[in-house]
Amino acid sequence: MILPILSALADPTRLEAIRLLSDGGEHCVCELMRRVGATQSRMSRHMQVLKQAGLVLDRRDAQWVRYRVNPDLSPEVRAVLDAVCHAAQSAQRSAA
């Protein structure tokens, strides 16, 4: 169960997307692609991987697709997600 999640988070683009989504809100692909610096097709593919891993849920809103972290994650998966996001944020601050 953890291996698909870690595989999904192994890509820097997906890791950054999940880190942005970890604020608890919903974000559209257009916002994620702007903040991550990815094309629409690339961002959509990455979000599909996160969705298949069960980490995010999507909601269609007219022509937009909005994503959020899956609120039904098990406590163990949530702890892994929080730890990975925290480590990524710390690494980003250290690199700056």
C-alpha positions in Angstrom: 0.0 0.0 0.0 2.8 2.5 0.8 4.9 1.6 -2.3 2.5 3.1 -4.8 2.3 6.2 -2.7 6.0 6.6 -2.4 6.4 6.0 -6.1 3.8 8.7 -6.9 5.7 11.1 -4.6 9.1 10.3 -6.1 8.7 12.7 -8.9 9.6 16.3 -8.1 6.6 17.8 -10.0 4.2 15.5 -8.2 5.8 16.1 -4.9 5.5 19.9 -5.3 1.9 19.5 -6.4 1.0 17.5 -3.3 2.9 20.0 -1.2 0.8 22.8 -2.6 -2.4 20.8 -2.1 -1.5 20.1 1.5 -2.8 23.5 2.5 -6.2 21.9 2.6 -7.8 23.8 -0.3 -8.8 22.9 -3.8 -6.6 24.0 -6.6 -7.2 23.9 -10.4 -4.8 22.5 -12.8 -4.1 26.0 -14.2 -3.0 27.2 -10.8 -0.8 24.1 -10.1 0.8 24.3 -13.5 1.6 28.0 -13.0 3.1 27.4 -9.6 5.0 24.3 -10.5 6.1 25.5 -14.0 4.6 22.7 -16.0 2.5 22.5 -19.2 -1.2 21.6 -18.9 -0.8 18.2 -20.4 2.2 17.4 -18.2 0.4 18.6 -15.0 -2.7 16.6 -15.9 -0.6 13.4 -16.3 1.1 14.0 -13.0 -2.2 14.6 -11.2 -3.6 11.4 -12.7 -0.7 9.5 -11.1 -1.5 11.1 -7.7 -5.2 10.3 -8.2 -4.5 6.6 -9.1 -2.3 6.4 -6.0 -5.4 7.5 -4.0 -3.7 10.7 -2.7 -5.9 13.3 -4.4 -9.5 13.6 -5.5 -10.7 15.7 -8.4 -13.9 17.6 -9.1 -15.0 19.0 -12.4 -16.1 22.7 -12.2 -17.3 23.7 -15.7 -14.1 23.5 -17.8 -11.8 23.4 -14.8 -10.7 20.3 -12.9 -10.0 21.1 -9.2 -7.8 18.8 -7.0 -7.5 18.4 -3.3 -5.8 15.9 -1.0 -8.0 12.9 -0.3 -9.6 13.5 3.1 -10.1 9.8 3.6 -6.4 8.9 3.7 -5.6 6.5 6.5 -3.6 7.9 9.5 -0.5 6.0 8.4 -0.7 7.3 4.8 -1.4 10.8 6.1 1.7 10.6 8.4 3.8 9.5 5.4 2.4 12.4 3.3 3.0 14.9 6.0 6.6 13.7 6.6 7.4 13.8 2.9 6.0 17.3 2.4 7.8 18.5 5.5 11.1 17.0 4.3 10.6 18.6 0.8 9.9 22.0 2.3 12.9 21.8 4.5 15.1 20.8 1.6 13.7 23.6 -0.4 14.6 26.1 2.3 18.1 24.7 2.7 18.7 25.1 -1.0 17.6 28.7 -1.0 
